[in-house]
Amino acid sequence: MLLKDARLNVKLAEIVDGKMVGVVSTKVGIGELNLQVLETKHLRESIQNAPLVDCGKYKFAKYSFGEEGTYIVPELMREIKQGLLHLYKDLEVEADYIVSTEPGAHLWGLLLAEKLGKPLNIIRTQNPRIPQNEKLYEQRTGYCVRNLQFENFAKGDRVVIVEDVISTGATIRVIVNTLESLSVEVLGVISIFRKGTDTLDTEYNVPNKSIL
């Protein structure tokens, strides 16, 4: 008997310039194999051409789409927006809203939230000149230390986190741990570029997907 709602796990070869550079797994309905091919040409170029800044023990890459980026071409914007939308749909969840941090990730969280018709909750970096009523949480990465402020979260909220770059995973740890302490359910983490040096998959039972 054929089940109309059955889903198939499908592996697709990702082809760039005529060469296979990876394999993408996705789920499709039977008879619905008309799949969208994600373009990543400009994103790959942005990653490859990013200048490195020596931060002592850490080499910081200034990606155009990251927190120190200043100039982003529309073709790259479209690739990232479509990529994040694909990742969100692949989670097969229904979040109450999108969560992103500044600087950097909140730009992409904004694009995705608008496309989905959902609110965006931005985790702001503390401005020392403005008194804060909310509790601050320390974010310590390979190149900086910041205080993050979490506002407008309520017990039982269901959220998806959008990040620009995941390297060591330090920022995601702070966010996930803090949201769990606030009884907020993290349905998944999606990012533009994941360097593969983190251990988030073994630390948390939360889907973690990236465009590249």
C-alpha positions, 0 to 999 in steps of 0.5 A: 500500500502506498502512503501519500504522506511517507517521507524519503531520506534522499542524499544529493551530490553538491556540485560546484564547477563540475566537481562534487564537493559534498553530499546533502541529506534531505527529506522529500515526499514520495512523488515530490522529487522536484528539489531546489538546488542551493547556490553557494558560489558567492558564499564560498568565494567570500569564505575563501577570500576573507582576510585573517587578523592576528588576535594573538592565539586566535586567527580571526577571519573577517568574512563579509557576512560576519560580525566585522563584514562591511560590504555584502553583494546582493547575490550573497544576500540571496544565497544566505537567505535561501540557504537559511530558509532551506535549513529552517524548513529541514528542521521540520519545526514551528518556532515561536520566533527567531533568536540571533545575536549581535553583531553579525548574526542578527542581520541574517536572523532578520532576513529569515524572520521576515521571510517566515513572518515571525518575530525576531528576538535579538540578543544584544551586546551590553552597552556600558553607558546604558543601565540594564535591568536584565541579567547579563551573561558573559560570552567568552570566545577565542578573540573577545569577551562580551556581556550579552543581555537576554530580554523578552524570553518567556517560559515555554517559548520555542525558538530557533537560533540563527548564527553567522559563523560557528567556530569554537561553539562558545557563543552557542553554548552561552545562548543554549545554556542561558535559554535552557535556564530560562525554560526556553526550548531550543528547537535547532541551531542554523548557521551560515558557516560552521568551521567544524572545530566545535563539539556541539553535536556531542554536548547538546541534543539540539539539531545543528545545521549550516549552509557550509 
